[in-house]
Amino acid sequence: MKKVHNFNAGPCVLPKPAIEAAIAALQDFKGTGMSIIEISHRTKEWESVMNECRSLWKELLNIPDNYEVIFLGGGASLQFLYVAMNLLENKAGYLETGVWAKKALKEAKGLGNAICIASSADKTYSYIPKDYVIPEDLDYFHITTNNTIYGTEIKYDMDCPVNLVADMSSDIMSRPVDVSKYALIYGGAQKNVGPAGVIFAIVRKDILGKVTRHLPTMLDYRTHIDGESMFNTPPVFPIFVMTETLKWVKSMGGVEAMNKINQEKADLLYGEIDRNPLFVGTAAKEDRSIMNVCFVMAPGYESLQDEFMAFAKERGMVGIKGHRSVGGFRASIYNACPKESVEALVECMQEFEKLHK
Ligand SMILES: *Cc1c(COP(=O)(O)O)cnc(C)c1O
């Protein structure tokens, strides 16, 4: 198989053992003589996967007992609607730190009174707003902890006077999280915990059942809590791969260990961006994401952008093109991205510097 360094933003690199387990299960799921994509989800073999998945979530993130973890289809983008449907009665506040945050706010606005509390749109979402006050009359305050496109991140669990809701699509399991500070945490699996096709939602049960609007059955979190994520057919294969990915996280030492490695990888790459005169980082230093590292050619070297892209590609770098709305480069260095890939990218930047200085 061709050797590449995969920096895709999502779907993205997954742990090798998870891929291998997926291949084996596609051929023969737990000795049933059937593929994982041929089995009924109403079997004890499948239920054991579902239970293992749930308990790994609870264990790895130390989730308190008054929370439920559910898995659904529809992507994180459909969760933007779920959140507002299930929680917005009078007023909701959103922290607009990027494109995903803006999309989440838009969905809520379609259902009721949702307001932007603070935004960093004035500087192309290159920082996290800090001087804002969260009104105490909000039903909830929504944040996007990692800004996948612009490379900024809220790396701590904030104190919030109202229910705190977080889209953690692109940094879940990258660090320890104090779940008790949140009312709801959700995200798509395809950035850090599995393949596309499934979302996770960690819901504090007491926040539900407070809105007066009619909730369609499928859009009511309680349906899926009661049905243990099997009210209808669950996305069996993505959940299987997610389970294997979490087993790998556990084998690596859990989220504390992941955080340590992620920090090392990020320091290595940001260190090179700051040292190398050809490149410059785009996110405010104090808000830099340890998951998505965004950079551009430094002033005076802009004309070398395409050449560096080709140079890196030739050396096996995949997926380092910045999002179409920002340009430049973005290296996504999620949990499963090995340190050696980051080292290879750094080396590539250093070689390129030698050619052009
Ligand atoms: C990718 C992403 C989404 C959208 O996920 P889908 O599953 O494609 O809908 C939402 N929020 C964040 C932070 C993301 O990175």
PDBQT file of the ligand as one rigid body, heavy atoms in Angstrom, charges set to zero:
ROOT
HETATM    1  C1  LIG A 401     -17.261  18.934  10.309  1.00  0.00    +0.000 C 
HETATM    2  C2  LIG A 401     -17.949  19.735  11.330  1.00  0.00    +0.000 A 
HETATM    3  C3  LIG A 401     -19.349  19.849  11.364  1.00  0.00    +0.000 A 
HETATM    4  C4  LIG A 401     -20.242  19.231  10.315  1.00  0.00    +0.000 C 
HETATM    5  O1  LIG A 401     -20.285  17.876  10.385  1.00  0.00    +0.000 OA
HETATM    6  P1  LIG A 401     -21.240  17.018   9.427  1.00  0.00    +0.000 P 
HETATM    7  O2  LIG A 401     -21.244  15.694  10.108  1.00  0.00    +0.000 OA
HETATM    8  O3  LIG A 401     -20.590  17.000   8.077  1.00  0.00    +0.000 OA
HETATM    9  O4  LIG A 401     -22.574  17.660   9.381  1.00  0.00    +0.000 OA
HETATM   10  C5  LIG A 401     -19.911  20.575  12.386  1.00  0.00    +0.000 A 
HETATM   11  N1  LIG A 401     -19.159  21.170  13.332  1.00  0.00    +0.000 NA
HETATM   12  C6  LIG A 401     -17.804  21.094  13.318  1.00  0.00    +0.000 A 
HETATM   13  C7  LIG A 401     -17.018  21.772  14.391  1.00  0.00    +0.000 C 
HETATM   14  C8  LIG A 401     -17.161  20.378  12.313  1.00  0.00    +0.000 A 
HETATM   15  O5  LIG A 401     -15.823  20.302  12.301  1.00  0.00    +0.000 OA
ENDROOT
TORSDOF 0
